[in-house]
Amino acid sequence: MEPLFCFASSSNPMYSCPLENRFTCRDMTGQSQQTPASPLDTLNTVSSVAERSSERKEKAARLAALMNELHLDAVLFQRNENIAWATAGQVETVVAIPAETGVASLLLTRTGQKYYLTTNNEAARLADEEFAGLDYEPVIAPWYHGNALELARKKSGVNRIGTDLPLDGFPHVYISPLRSPLTNAEIARFRWLAQNTAGATAEVLLELEPGITEEEMSGLVAQRLLSRSILPSVLLTAVDDRIRKYKHAVSRGRILERYGMLNLCARKWGLAVSITRFVYFGKPPQELVDSFAACAEINARLLHASRSGATAADLYAFAERAYRETGFPGEEKLHHQGGPAGYLEREWVATPHGKQKIAEVQGLAWNPSLRGAKAEDTALLKDGRIEILTKTPSLPIIDVAVDGLSYPAANMLVR
């Protein structure tokens, strides 16, 4: 037998095929070295231990400032995205996929004490696979008592605790503003997630053929994502007239004839990205072609307007004007237009009176839509420039320029 050589590594660390997550190279004798890459190994490749240590210190400082402002002794994090944020993407507590909370919570004190609260049936795995190397003290309660918070309170000596979910007797704390601006390490993870999600989406779109069901389309997308250790959080795969009729067309068993849509959001390390792509078999109607062109124009104007300090109301006004000037007045009222992204699919959406502001370093996910067409990508604002993170080079684009700056949007694939 001939020796087999290294085949599963990539020169581009930002893109990972499914095999790369499972196998290393074979040695010169042909002997297989099958060593699965752990989630922590992947995380360390994308953002280093040193970078994440610096990130956690910066976030601790942001949190301490908030606790000082609100006169809190500690903050209890129960939401999955806040736990991932505080631990720089390392800790994943999700067991039940649809739930906003997992099998552990964090208690972080103003004086720097850090605890994770869980039950005895979850403690061993969390210690081995989630909190390894992190300076957290476990507080473990029997699964049938659920009194870990009271145990932690006694151990830490804190009294006034804010929580990120409503809890009787505890003040609620709004954490979303602390999650911006993104750090450099977060940007690296966000970019990896966006590129791998986009790659999976393009692969599936190129494979679609008439006769496939909406559920089968969802299954193909989910398989591609899960094989990359990415969790689909939204799967809106729809076909033909349902795309035009419904803004959120969840799968309902229809069979693809001419027009298919892959509209999805995906999560990893607490971060969330969004992307939508379309395929048309045959010659598309001119109305649909024109709608895609208009969506690309509106999307470009929204990206161009997404600058540090712009408010949700400012951006809604930009969208309203863009719809009007492209010949579709009032259609912005038929669906939200998107907004900043990061640890939620949308940290907030642009509204007529919204006061939230774009940060200096901000994830973005706009989604203007018109009569069966839509432009939706995940982007990044950094150093005053926009980078499209979910590019799909194998698919057609519509390139729109605003004030001399290019903002490409995906066009439908015609086959």
C-alpha positions as CSV (number, residue, x, y, z in Angstrom):
1,M,0.0,0.0,0.0
2,E,1.3,3.5,-0.8
3,P,1.9,5.9,2.1
4,L,-0.8,8.4,2.5
5,F,0.0,12.0,3.2
6,C,-1.5,15.0,4.9
7,F,-4.9,15.8,3.4
8,A,-7.2,17.2,5.9
9,S,-5.5,20.5,6.9
10,S,-6.2,23.8,5.2
11,S,-3.9,26.7,4.6
12,N,-6.8,29.0,5.4
13,P,-7.6,28.7,9.1
14,M,-10.8,30.8,8.7
15,Y,-12.5,28.0,6.7
16,S,-12.9,24.5,7.9
17,C,-14.5,21.6,6.1
18,P,-16.2,18.9,8.2
19,L,-13.3,16.5,7.9
20,E,-10.9,19.0,9.3
21,N,-12.9,19.0,12.5
22,R,-12.5,15.2,12.9
23,F,-9.2,14.0,11.5
24,T,-5.6,15.0,11.4
25,C,-3.0,13.9,8.9
26,R,-1.8,10.4,8.2
27,D,1.9,9.8,8.8
28,M,4.4,8.8,6.3
29,T,3.8,5.1,6.9
30,G,0.1,5.4,6.0
31,Q,-0.9,4.9,9.6
32,S,-4.1,6.9,10.4
33,Q,-3.8,9.5,13.2
34,Q,-7.5,9.9,13.9
35,T,-7.6,12.4,16.7
36,P,-10.8,14.4,16.9
37,A,-10.3,18.2,17.2
38,S,-12.0,19.3,20.4
39,P,-14.2,22.4,20.5
40,L,-11.5,24.1,22.6
41,D,-8.8,23.2,19.9
42,T,-11.0,24.9,17.3
43,L,-11.6,27.9,19.5
44,N,-7.8,28.2,20.2
45,T,-7.1,28.1,16.5
46,V,-9.6,30.9,15.7
47,S,-8.8,33.2,18.7
48,S,-5.8,32.4,20.9
49,V,-5.7,31.8,24.6
50,A,-3.9,35.1,25.2
51,E,-6.4,37.0,23.0
52,R,-9.3,35.5,24.9
53,S,-7.7,36.2,28.3
54,S,-7.4,39.9,27.3
55,E,-11.0,39.8,26.0
56,R,-12.3,38.4,29.3
57,K,-10.5,41.2,31.3
58,E,-12.0,43.9,29.1
59,K,-15.5,42.4,29.6
60,A,-15.0,42.1,33.3
61,A,-14.1,45.8,33.4
62,R,-17.3,46.7,31.4
63,L,-19.4,44.6,33.8
64,A,-17.7,46.1,36.9
65,A,-18.6,49.6,35.7
66,L,-22.2,48.5,35.2
67,M,-22.4,47.1,38.7
68,N,-20.9,50.2,40.1
69,E,-23.4,52.3,38.2
70,L,-26.4,50.2,39.4
71,H,-25.0,49.7,42.9
72,L,-25.0,45.9,42.5
73,D,-22.8,43.4,44.4
74,A,-23.0,40.8,41.6
75,V,-24.7,39.8,38.3
76,L,-26.2,36.5,37.6
77,F,-26.0,35.4,34.0
78,Q,-28.5,32.8,32.9
79,R,-28.9,33.4,29.2
80,N,-26.8,31.3,27.0
81,E,-25.4,34.2,24.9
82,N,-24.4,36.2,28.0
83,I,-22.5,33.2,29.4
84,A,-20.7,32.7,26.1
85,W,-19.9,36.4,26.0
86,A,-18.5,36.5,29.5
87,T,-16.3,33.5,28.9
88,A,-15.0,34.6,25.5
89,G,-16.9,31.9,23.6
90,Q,-15.6,29.0,25.6
91,V,-18.6,27.9,27.7
92,E,-21.6,26.4,26.0
93,T,-24.4,25.5,28.4
94,V,-27.1,24.6,25.8
95,V,-28.7,21.2,26.2
96,A,-32.3,21.9,25.0
97,I,-31.7,23.6,21.7
98,P,-34.7,26.0,21.8
99,A,-34.1,27.2,25.3
100,E,-32.6,30.6,26.1
101,T,-31.0,29.1,29.3
102,G,-28.8,26.1,29.7
103,V,-27.5,23.8,32.5
104,A,-25.4,26.4,34.3
105,S,-25.4,30.0,35.2
106,L,-22.7,32.4,36.2
107,L,-22.4,34.6,39.3
108,L,-19.9,37.4,38.8
109,T,-19.2,39.7,41.7
110,R,-18.0,43.3,41.7
111,T,-14.9,42.2,43.6
112,G,-13.9,39.7,41.0
113,Q,-15.2,36.4,42.3
114,K,-16.5,34.1,39.6
115,Y,-18.8,31.1,40.2
116,Y,-20.7,28.8,37.9
117,L,-23.9,27.3,39.3
118,T,-25.1,23.9,38.3
119,T,-26.5,20.6,39.4
120,N,-24.7,17.4,40.4
121,N,-25.8,15.6,37.2
122,E,-24.1,18.2,35.0
123,A,-21.1,19.1,37.1
124,A,-18.5,16.6,35.8
125,R,-18.9,17.4,32.2
126,L,-19.0,21.2,32.8
127,A,-15.7,20.9,34.7
128,D,-14.0,18.8,32.1
129,E,-15.3,20.3,28.8
130,E,-16.6,23.8,29.4
131,F,-14.8,25.5,32.4
132,A,-11.4,23.9,32.1
133,G,-8.7,26.5,32.4
134,L,-11.1,29.2,33.5
135,D,-10.8,30.7,37.0
136,Y,-14.4,29.8,38.1
137,E,-15.4,28.1,41.3
138,P,-18.2,25.6,40.9
139,V,-21.3,25.7,43.1
140,I,-23.1,22.4,42.8
141,A,-26.6,21.6,44.1
142,P,-28.6,18.4,43.9
143,W,-30.6,18.3,40.7
144,Y,-33.8,17.8,42.8
145,H,-33.2,20.9,44.9
146,G,-32.1,23.6,42.5
147,N,-30.8,25.9,45.2
148,A,-27.4,26.6,43.7
149,L,-28.0,30.4,43.7
150,E,-28.7,30.4,47.4
151,L,-25.6,28.4,48.0
152,A,-23.5,30.8,45.9
153,R,-25.0,33.7,47.6
154,K,-24.0,32.4,51.0
155,K,-20.5,31.5,49.8
156,S,-19.8,34.8,48.2
157,G,-21.5,37.0,50.8
158,V,-23.2,39.2,48.2
159,N,-26.6,40.6,48.7
160,R,-27.8,42.8,45.8
161,I,-27.7,40.7,42.6
162,G,-28.8,41.8,39.2
163,T,-30.0,39.1,36.7
164,D,-30.2,39.0,32.9
165,L,-33.6,37.3,33.1
166,P,-36.5,38.3,35.3
167,L,-36.3,36.6,38.7
168,D,-38.5,37.4,41.7
169,G,-36.7,39.5,44.2
170,F,-33.8,40.4,41.9
171,P,-33.4,43.6,39.7
172,H,-33.3,42.9,36.0
173,V,-30.1,44.0,34.2
174,Y,-30.1,44.7,30.4
175,I,-26.8,43.3,29.2
176,S,-27.0,43.9,25.4
177,P,-25.2,47.3,25.4
178,L,-22.2,45.7,27.1
179,R,-21.8,43.3,24.2
180,S,-20.7,46.1,21.9
181,P,-18.2,47.0,20.6
182,L,-16.8,43.6,19.5
183,T,-13.3,42.8,20.5
184,N,-10.6,41.7,18.0
185,A,-10.9,38.1,19.3
186,E,-14.7,38.2,18.9
187,I,-14.3,39.5,15.3
188,A,-12.1,36.5,14.5
189,R,-14.8,34.1,15.8
190,F,-17.6,36.1,14.1
191,R,-15.7,36.0,10.8
192,W,-15.1,32.3,11.1
193,L,-18.7,31.6,11.8
194,A,-19.9,33.8,9.0
195,Q,-17.6,32.3,6.4
196,N,-18.3,28.7,7.3
197,T,-22.1,29.4,7.4
198,A,-21.9,31.1,4.0
199,G,-19.9,28.2,2.6
200,A,-22.4,25.6,3.8
201,T,-25.3,27.7,2.4
202,A,-23.7,28.0,-1.0
203,E,-22.9,24.3,-1.1
204,V,-26.6,23.4,-0.5
205,L,-27.9,26.0,-2.9
206,L,-25.8,24.7,-5.8
207,E,-27.1,21.1,-5.1
208,L,-30.8,21.9,-5.1
209,E,-32.9,20.5,-7.9
210,P,-36.6,20.7,-8.6
211,G,-38.5,17.9,-6.8
212,I,-36.9,18.4,-3.4
213,T,-39.1,19.3,-0.4
214,E,-38.8,22.3,1.9
215,E,-38.0,19.9,4.8
216,E,-35.3,18.2,2.8
217,M,-33.8,21.6,2.0
218,S,-33.7,22.3,5.7
219,G,-32.1,19.0,6.4
220,L,-29.3,19.6,3.9
221,V,-28.5,23.0,5.5
222,A,-28.7,21.6,9.1
223,Q,-26.4,18.7,8.1
224,R,-23.8,21.0,6.6
225,L,-23.8,23.3,9.6
226,L,-23.9,20.6,12.3
227,S,-21.0,18.9,10.7
228,R,-19.0,22.1,11.2
229,S,-20.1,22.2,14.8
230,I,-22.4,25.1,14.0
231,L,-26.0,25.2,15.4
232,P,-28.8,26.4,13.1
233,S,-31.0,28.7,15.0
234,V,-33.4,29.7,12.2
235,L,-34.2,27.6,9.2
236,L,-36.7,29.2,6.8
237,T,-36.5,27.1,3.6
238,A,-39.3,27.8,1.3
239,V,-40.3,27.4,-2.4
240,D,-42.1,29.2,-5.2
241,D,-45.2,31.3,-4.3
242,R,-44.7,30.8,-0.5
243,I,-41.6,32.9,-0.7
244,R,-43.6,35.8,-2.1
245,K,-46.6,35.4,0.2
246,Y,-44.8,35.1,3.5
247,K,-41.9,37.0,5.1
248,H,-41.1,34.2,7.5
249,A,-41.9,31.1,5.4
250,V,-41.2,28.2,7.7
251,S,-41.1,24.8,5.9
252,R,-44.5,23.3,5.2
253,G,-43.9,20.4,2.9
254,R,-44.0,22.1,-0.5
255,I,-42.0,20.7,-3.4
256,L,-39.6,22.9,-5.3
257,E,-40.7,23.6,-8.8
258,R,-38.8,26.8,-9.9
259,Y,-37.9,29.1,-7.1
260,G,-36.1,28.1,-3.8
261,M,-34.9,30.0,-0.8
262,L,-32.4,29.2,2.0
263,N,-32.9,31.7,4.8
264,L,-31.0,30.9,7.9
265,C,-29.3,32.0,11.1
266,A,-26.6,30.0,12.8
267,R,-24.8,30.1,16.1
268,K,-21.4,29.2,17.6
269,W,-19.5,30.5,20.6
270,G,-22.6,32.5,21.5
271,L,-22.4,34.5,18.3
272,A,-25.1,34.5,15.6
273,V,-25.0,35.2,11.9
274,S,-27.6,35.5,9.2
275,I,-27.7,34.8,5.4
276,T,-30.3,34.3,2.7
277,R,-29.7,32.9,-0.8
278,F,-32.1,32.1,-3.7
279,V,-32.1,29.8,-6.8
280,Y,-34.4,30.0,-9.8
281,F,-34.8,27.3,-12.4
282,G,-35.5,28.7,-15.8
283,K,-36.0,32.4,-16.8
284,P,-37.1,34.5,-13.8
285,P,-39.9,37.0,-14.2
286,Q,-38.7,40.6,-14.7
287,E,-40.6,41.8,-11.7
288,L,-38.5,39.4,-9.5
289,V,-35.2,40.6,-11.2
290,D,-36.2,44.2,-10.5
291,S,-37.0,43.4,-6.9
292,F,-33.6,41.9,-6.3
293,A,-32.0,45.0,-7.8
294,A,-34.0,47.2,-5.6
295,C,-33.2,45.1,-2.5
296,A,-29.5,45.4,-3.3
297,E,-29.8,49.2,-3.6
298,I,-31.7,49.5,-0.2
299,N,-29.2,47.1,1.4
300,A,-26.3,49.2,0.2
301,R,-27.8,52.4,1.5
302,L,-28.4,50.9,4.9
303,L,-24.8,49.6,5.1
304,H,-23.5,53.0,4.1
305,A,-25.6,54.6,6.8
306,S,-24.4,52.2,9.4
307,R,-21.8,54.3,11.1
308,S,-20.9,54.8,14.7
309,G,-23.5,56.8,16.6
310,A,-26.3,56.3,14.1
311,T,-29.5,55.6,15.9
312,A,-32.2,53.0,15.3
313,A,-34.5,55.9,14.2
314,D,-31.9,57.3,11.9
315,L,-31.5,54.0,10.2
316,Y,-35.2,53.4,9.9
317,A,-35.5,56.8,8.2
318,F,-32.7,55.8,5.7
319,A,-34.6,52.6,4.9
320,E,-37.9,54.4,4.5
321,R,-36.3,56.8,2.0
322,A,-34.5,54.0,0.2
323,Y,-37.7,52.1,-0.4
324,R,-39.4,55.2,-1.6
325,E,-36.6,56.3,-4.0
326,T,-36.4,52.8,-5.5
327,G,-40.1,52.8,-6.3
328,F,-41.5,50.9,-3.4
329,P,-42.8,53.4,-0.9
330,G,-44.2,52.1,2.3
331,E,-42.9,48.5,1.9
332,E,-40.5,49.0,4.8
333,K,-43.6,48.7,7.0
334,L,-44.3,45.1,5.9
335,H,-41.3,43.6,7.7
336,H,-38.5,44.7,10.0
337,Q,-35.3,45.7,8.1
338,G,-32.8,44.1,10.5
339,G,-30.1,45.8,12.5
340,P,-26.9,45.1,14.6
341,A,-26.0,41.5,15.1
342,G,-23.6,39.7,17.5
343,Y,-24.8,37.6,20.4
344,L,-28.4,37.6,19.1
345,E,-29.5,37.3,15.5
346,R,-30.5,40.9,15.9
347,E,-29.3,42.8,19.0
348,W,-32.0,45.3,18.0
349,V,-33.9,46.3,14.9
350,A,-34.3,49.7,13.4
351,T,-37.6,51.3,14.4
352,P,-39.1,54.8,13.8
353,H,-38.4,56.0,17.3
354,G,-35.5,53.7,18.4
355,K,-32.8,55.3,20.5
356,Q,-30.2,52.5,20.3
357,K,-26.9,53.4,18.7
358,I,-24.4,51.7,16.4
359,A,-21.1,51.0,18.1
360,E,-17.6,51.7,16.6
361,V,-17.1,48.0,16.0
362,Q,-20.4,46.4,15.3
363,G,-21.9,43.3,13.6
364,L,-24.7,44.1,11.2
365,A,-27.4,42.1,9.5
366,W,-29.8,44.1,7.3
367,N,-32.6,42.3,5.4
368,P,-34.6,44.5,3.1
369,S,-37.2,42.5,1.2
370,L,-39.6,43.0,-1.7
371,R,-42.2,40.7,-3.3
372,G,-40.3,37.5,-3.0
373,A,-36.8,39.0,-3.1
374,K,-34.4,39.8,-0.3
375,A,-30.9,40.9,0.5
376,E,-29.5,39.5,3.7
377,D,-25.9,39.1,4.8
378,T,-23.9,39.5,7.9
379,A,-21.4,42.4,7.9
380,L,-18.9,44.1,10.1
381,L,-18.4,47.8,10.8
382,K,-14.8,48.4,11.8
383,D,-12.5,51.5,11.4
384,G,-15.3,53.2,9.6
385,R,-15.5,50.5,6.9
386,I,-18.0,47.8,6.1
387,E,-16.9,44.2,5.5
388,I,-19.3,41.6,4.2
389,L,-18.6,38.5,6.2
390,T,-21.0,36.0,4.5
391,K,-19.7,36.4,1.0
392,T,-20.5,33.5,-1.3
393,P,-18.0,33.8,-4.3
394,S,-19.5,30.9,-6.1
395,L,-22.9,32.7,-6.4
396,P,-23.8,35.8,-8.5
397,I,-23.8,39.2,-6.9
398,I,-25.3,42.7,-7.5
399,D,-22.6,45.3,-6.9
400,V,-24.0,48.7,-5.7
401,A,-21.9,51.8,-5.2
402,V,-22.8,54.5,-2.7
403,D,-20.6,57.6,-2.6
404,G,-17.9,55.6,-4.4
405,L,-18.0,52.7,-2.0
406,S,-18.9,49.2,-3.2
407,Y,-21.6,47.2,-1.3
408,P,-22.1,43.8,-3.0
409,A,-25.4,41.9,-2.4
410,A,-26.2,38.3,-3.4
411,N,-28.3,37.9,-6.5
412,M,-30.5,34.9,-7.2
413,L,-28.7,32.0,-8.8
414,V,-30.4,31.2,-12.2
415,R,-30.1,27.7,-13.5
